[in-house]
Amino acid sequence: MAYLTDTVGLPDDTTHFLQRQSLTAAVLDCSHLPSKAIPRNHNDITRALEIHDRLQPQDAWLTHIGHEVDNWLMQHALPAGVHVASDGLTLNLA
């Protein structure tokens, strides 16, 4: 599992390291709507999904969801294997 919050993308060396792992899960921050501009402290949907595509974990969980993103998610489907984390979520790592 990779817990990746407050990232705004990933450095190449980190990406290459994680690509060599067999990730069952990745937790990614996703605080902003899709944007061409790079956010300051947290990923937007575009960058979170780019990280998912590069790392190819079995499942990815989006966290730090902002209110605007919450509304966006009601109107747009996420790719297979990408989920929205909720308060109290427990991931079994065994």
C-alpha positions in Angstrom: 0.0 0.0 0.0 1.1 3.5 -0.7 -0.3 6.4 1.3 0.2 9.5 -0.8 -1.3 12.7 0.5 -0.2 16.3 0.1 1.7 15.3 -3.0 0.6 17.4 -6.1 1.9 14.7 -8.4 4.9 12.5 -7.6 8.6 12.9 -8.3 9.9 10.6 -11.0 12.2 8.7 -8.6 9.2 8.0 -6.2 7.1 7.0 -9.2 9.7 4.5 -10.4 10.2 3.0 -7.0 6.4 2.5 -6.5 6.0 1.1 -10.0 8.4 -1.7 -9.0 6.2 -2.6 -6.0 3.0 -4.7 -6.2 0.6 -2.2 -4.8 -2.7 -3.6 -3.6 -3.9 -0.1 -2.7 -3.0 3.5 -3.0 -4.5 6.4 -1.0 -4.4 9.7 -2.9 -5.4 13.1 -1.9 -7.9 14.8 -4.3 -9.0 18.2 -3.1 -9.6 20.0 -6.4 -11.7 19.8 -9.6 -9.9 18.9 -12.8 -7.7 21.7 -13.9 -4.9 22.5 -16.4 -3.2 24.7 -13.7 -1.1 22.8 -11.2 -2.7 23.1 -7.7 -0.5 24.2 -4.8 -0.8 21.6 -2.0 -3.2 18.8 -3.0 -3.9 16.9 -6.2 -6.9 17.7 -8.4 -8.8 14.9 -10.0 -6.6 15.0 -13.1 -3.4 14.5 -11.2 -4.8 11.9 -8.8 -6.0 9.8 -11.8 -2.6 10.3 -13.5 -0.9 8.9 -10.4 -3.3 6.0 -10.4 -2.6 5.3 -14.1 1.2 5.5 -13.6 1.2 3.2 -10.5 -1.5 0.8 -11.4 -2.5 -0.3 -7.9 -5.3 -2.9 -7.6 -7.4 -0.2 -5.9 -7.0 3.5 -5.3 -8.8 5.5 -2.7 -9.3 9.2 -3.1 -9.2 11.2 0.2 -9.2 14.9 1.2 -12.2 15.4 -1.1 -13.3 19.1 -1.4 -16.9 20.2 -1.6 -16.7 21.0 -5.3 -15.1 17.7 -6.0 -17.9 16.0 -4.1 -20.4 17.6 -6.5 -18.3 16.7 -9.5 -18.2 13.1 -8.4 -22.0 12.9 -8.4 -22.0 13.8 -12.1 -18.9 11.8 -13.3 -17.9 8.2 -13.0 -14.4 7.3 -11.8 -12.4 4.6 -13.6 -12.6 1.0 -12.4 -10.7 0.4 -9.2 -10.8 4.1 -8.1 -13.0 4.7 -5.1 -13.9 7.6 -2.8 -12.7 7.1 0.7 -15.2 7.9 3.5 -14.9 8.6 7.2 -14.3 5.4 9.1 -13.1 3.4 6.1 -10.8 0.5 7.1 -8.5 -1.1 4.5 -7.5 -4.7 5.2 -3.8 -5.0 4.3 -3.5 -8.7 5.0 
